[in-house]
Amino acid sequence: MNILVLNCGSSSIKYQLFETEYNNAVLCKGLIEKIGLPDSVLQHQCGDNEKIKQTTLIPDHQSGINRILQMLVHPEYGGIRQIEDIRAVGHRVAHGGERFTDSVLINPSVIRDIEACVELAPLHNPANLKGILSIQEVLPNVPQVAVFDTSFHQTLPKHAYIYGIPYSYYEKYGIRKYGFHGTSHKYVANEACRHLDVNFNEKKIISCHLGNGASVTAIDHGISVETSMGFTPVEGLIMGTRCGDLDLGVLLYLMEKEDLCCSELNDLINRKSGMLGITGVSSDMRDIRRAANDGNERAKLGLEIYAYIIKKYIGAYAAVLNGVDIILFTGGIGENDISLRKSICSSITYLGIDFDEQLNDIHGGDDFLITRNNSKVAVMVVPTNEELVIARDTRRLVSTR
């Protein structure tokens, strides 16, 4: 069964085309980055063929998805002869609210419920919906499955997800912490335990998913018990364009001083803040690091703040777990930014981390340790594969319908 997986982020689209009958073989895979920027990049690879890289303007997610479909059926670069060879499509959906505690087959009711969650994830759910509706238009008879970022975090205890506002707002509107990147956190935690040959259900794990969107999760014996993102993906770490944790009094102050309305505040905290807002350089960490290396002081400051906040969360979650066995780095930044990992790990050695700088310098696509054998806490880099999890769920639901 050919299953196409679309994983739309706020400024990226990952995709993989799986043949799920034989060990989940990947027919094609690719990534679109810097959506909305003039130097958008498409990387596409079919099987073991050479990777194709194109730099072009991809103004929005709809254009990106159309480009992906063209590549899949390209006579030279594609993996299938026609779009109709795709038998099912799985989608990463950021926010399911309390409506969805597991993956679901998509129908009109599910689409309406995803639309109802748009205000909770304004950077992601609209992109997810575009993917769903685009495929629906091209392949109207092909089943689609939604896999929600929020599902893994439904195990959070009530004392971790209730906010310090009148409880009636939780009862009336469902205002609570939901958490995101659940598919990624669960996958990399399982992969790390497999690599280390330990039982996932017996370990205390802190998982750091660091990309344009970023979050940290505490996993206690296989269960998510705390996570940095909240009611929306704005809470927690500073991200590419999102502010992360912020004194709410700042927003009230800015509303008065700048005469901002709600939609302008939403744009401010979701699209104009974070690393872009601090550095004034870019939302992309690679651009920021280049600027810092060239002497840009605000870029340097942004990098210091980014590492500092992650370090704070790791310390807090070690307290929540009453100790930690494994710390993980994943996501585009977590997997590739050697300097960031060094900055964090070298300053939390009190946890029993014996950091190995040489191991950290490894830059590859496989799981690898960045601590020595005698380290009390194993620190690992584990490439995430949310697409594989989505493909598995898609096959499971499509096969049982």
N, C-alpha and C positions, 0 to 999 in steps of 0.2 A: 504494500500500500504506500503510494507516494503521499507524504504529508509535508506541506509547506508550513513553516513556523515563522511568524512575523513578531518581532520584539521591538516595538516602537518606544524609544526614549524621548526625552524632551528635545534633543537635538541630534538624534541618531536613529537608525533602523538597522537592527541585526536581522539576518534571515538565514535559514537553513532549509534545504529540501532533503527530507529523509526518505529512504526506502526501508520501511519498518519490518519487512518480512525477514531480513537477513542482518541481524545484529545492529539494527538502526544505522545502516550505512548512510553516509552523507553524500548525496549526489552533487549538490552545489551548496556553497555558503558564501556569505558576503556581509559587508558592512558599509553603510552610508554614514558619514560623520559630517559635522559642522553644517547641518541643515540650516538654511537661512543666511549663511555667510557666503561671501563671494567665492571662497575657495573650498566649496563642498567637495568631499572626496568619496568616490565609490570604489570599493575593493570587492572583486568577485573572483571566485575560484570554482571550477568544475572538476570534481574528483581530484586526481593528482596532477592535473595540468597546471601550468604556470599561472600565478595570480595576476589578474588584470587590475590595474589601478588607473582610474580616470579622475581628473580634477575638472569640475564644471559647476555651474550654479544650479543647485537644487533648492528652490525657494521654499518648499513646504513638504509635508509628509505625503500628501497625495501624489506629488510629482515623483517623490522617492519610490513609492510603491509601484507606480506605473513603470519606472525605470527598472526595478527589480524584475517585474514580470517579463519585460522585454529581454532581459539578460537570460532568464531561465529557458527561453525558447530560441535564443540566438543560434543560428545554424552552425556557428563556429565555437561559441563559448558556452552554450546552454547545455542543460542536462536532460531535457525532455524535448520531444518533438512538437508538442502542442500543449496549451494551457490546460486542456481537458484531461491531460494525464495526471493532474493533481487531484487526488481522491478525497482529501480533507485538509482543512487549514486550522491551525491552532494559533491563538493570539494571546500575547501577554496583555493583561488589562490591569492597570495600576490599582484602581480603587473599586472594591465591591461593597463598601459600607458594611452594615450588618446583614445585608441581603444575601451575600454569598459566603459560605464557609468552605466551599469546595469548587472545583472546576465544573463547568456546565456546558451542555450543548446550547448553541446560540439559536434563539428564536425571537420573534418580534417582542415578546415580553422581556426577555433578557436584554435586548438592545435598549428598550425603554428604561430598564433599571440601571444600565450602564450610563445612559444619558443623564439619569437623575443624580448620578454621582459626579458629574462633570464639575460642579462647583467645588467639590472636595479635592479634585486633582486636575486643575485647569490646564496644566502643561502636558498631561499624559492621556487622560481619558478621551479628549477630543482626537488625539492622534490614533489611539487604539480604535476608536469608532470609525475613523477614516479607513483604516485597514480592513475592518469588518465590512463596511459598506462597499468599498472598492472591490473586494473579492466577491461579495454578493452580486454585484453588477456584472462581473466578468463570468463568474461561475455560480449562477443562481441555484443550481441543484446540488452543489457540493456542501456537505456538512461542515460547520465551523464550531470550534470550541473556544471558550474563554477560560483562561487560567489566571487567577487573581493574585496580585502581589500581597494582598491583605490576608489570605487564607491561613498561612502558616502562623500568623500572630494571633489567631483567634484563641490560642491557649493562654494568652496573657492573663494573670490574675487580676481580679477587679481592682485591687489596691494599686495596680500599675497602670490601669487604663482610664481611671476616673480622674477628671480635672478638678481643680479647686475653685469651681464656680457652682452656682446653685444646682443641686442634683436634678431638679426638675427639667433642666435643659438636656440632660442625658435621656430622661424619660420621654421628653417631647420631641427632640430632634436627633437623638442618637449621638450627641456630641461626646466623644471619648477618643482615646488614642487607638488607632488602628494599626499603624506600622505598614511598611512597604518593603520591597525587595525580598519578600518572603521566599519566593521561588529560588532566588540566588543563594540566600543564607542557608536554606535547608540543603541545597545541592552541595555547596562547597564544604559544609560541615560534615556531611556524609562522606564526601570524597576524601577529606582529610583523615577521617577515622579509618577508612578503607586503606589509605596509603600507609598509615601508622600501624595498621593491624590491631586496632582497638575497637571497643564496642561504642557506637554512637550514643546508645542509651545509658551509658555509664559515665560520660565525660561532661565537664564544664567547659564551654566553648564561648569565646568572644569572636564574632565574625564582623569584619570591617569591609563593607562593600563601598568602594570609593570610585566614583565616576563623576560625570556631570551632575548626576544626582548621587547622594551618598548617605549611608546609614550604618549604624553599628547595632548589633543584636547580641543579647545574652541568651545562650541556649543551655539549659540545665537538664541533663539526662534526656536529650532528644526533644525537649519542649522549649519553645520560645517563651521566655518569662519577662523580657524587657527589650525595648527597641527604641531607637532615637527619633525616628519619624513619628508623627502623631496623628491627629485628626485629618491632616493633609500632609503631603510630602514636604511642606515648608519647614516643619519643626526639626530641630536637631543640629547636625553639623552644618557649617557653612558649605555651600555647594557652588556650582558654576555660576548660576544667576539667582539662586535662592538665598535668603538671608540666614536661615537657620534660627537658632534660639535668639529671642529678642525681647527686651523689656517692652511689654505692651504699651506702657506709658509713652514710649517713643512714637508710636503710631498716632496716639491721641495728640501729642505735641505737634507732629508734622501735619496732621489734619487741620489744626488751627493755624499754624504758621504758613503753610504752603497752600491752604485752602483746597485740600485734596478730597475727592469723593471716594467711595468704596472701590469703584473700578480702577481708579488711579492708584490706590493703595495696593490693590491686588497685583497690578502691573509692577509696582515698585518692589514688593517683597518676592515676587516670582520671577521677574524677568530683568530687573535692573540692579539687583543686589548681589550678594555673594562675592565670589572672586572677581567678577566683572566690576561690581560696584567698588570694591576695595582698591583694586589695582588700576582700574581705568584702561587696562590693556586688552583683556579678552576674558571669555568664560572658559577657554580651553587651557588646561594646565600646562601643556607643552609650550604654548605661546608665552605664558606667564613665566615659566622657568627660563626660557630664552631671554626674556626681557630682564629678569633678575640677574642672569649671568652677564648681561650687558651693562649692569649697574643701575637699573631702574629700582629706586628705593621703595616705591609702593608695591612693586612686584615682590621684592624681598619681604616686605611686611606681610603681604598676603600669604606667602608660603609659610611664614612663621606662625601666623594665626591659624592657618589650616591644620598644621601639624599639632599645634598646642591644643586645639579643641578635640581632636581625635584622641590625644593622650589623656585628656580629662575624662572622656567617655570610657576609655578602657579602664581607667582607675575606678570610676564609679561602678562599672559593671562587674569588676572583680569583687567589689564590696557586695553587690547584689547577689552574686553567685557564691560568696564566701570562699573565694579562691578560684583559680582558673587553671585548666590543664592545657588548653590549646588556644592560640590566637591566630586568626586568619586574615590575610589580605587578599582581596579580589576586586574585580571591576577594572576598567581601563587604567585608572590611576594606581590602584592598589597592586595590580599585576606588573606595571611597567615603570613606576617611579621609584627608582633605587634610592635616591636621596631622601625622599619622604619616609620610606621605611626605616632608613638608618636614623633619621632625626627622631622618629617615634621610639623605636626599639632601644636605642642607646640611652634614652632618658626614663625608661621604666624598668630598669634592671632590678629594682627592689622586689619585683614580683618573682624573681628567680630566673630571669631570662639571661641566658649566656649567648649573647648575640654574636654571630659570625659574619664579619664584614665581607669576607671573600665569597661565602655562600650567597650573601645578599646581592652580590654583583652579577650573579647568574641572571641571564635574560633569556628565558625560553618559554615554550608553550605548555610545559608539563608542571605538575605539582612539585614543589621543592621546599625543603627546610632551610631556614635562615638562622637557626640556632644550632649549637654544638650538642653532641650526644648526651652530655651530662646536664643539660639545661633542665630545670624543674618544669618549665613551661615550654612546650613546643610551639614555635612560631613558624607558620608556613605561608607560602604564596600558592594559592589554588585558583587557576583560571576557572571562571564561572561558565556554566553551560546551561543557562535557563532554557535555551531552545530544546535541548534534549528532554528536560523535564516536561516541557509543554507538549512535545511530540508524543511522549509516553502517555500523558493524560488524554491527549486527543485520540490516540488509538484505542485506549481503554473505553472511552465514552462512545466513540463511533462504533466500536465492535459490539457493544451491549445495547445499542438503541433498538 
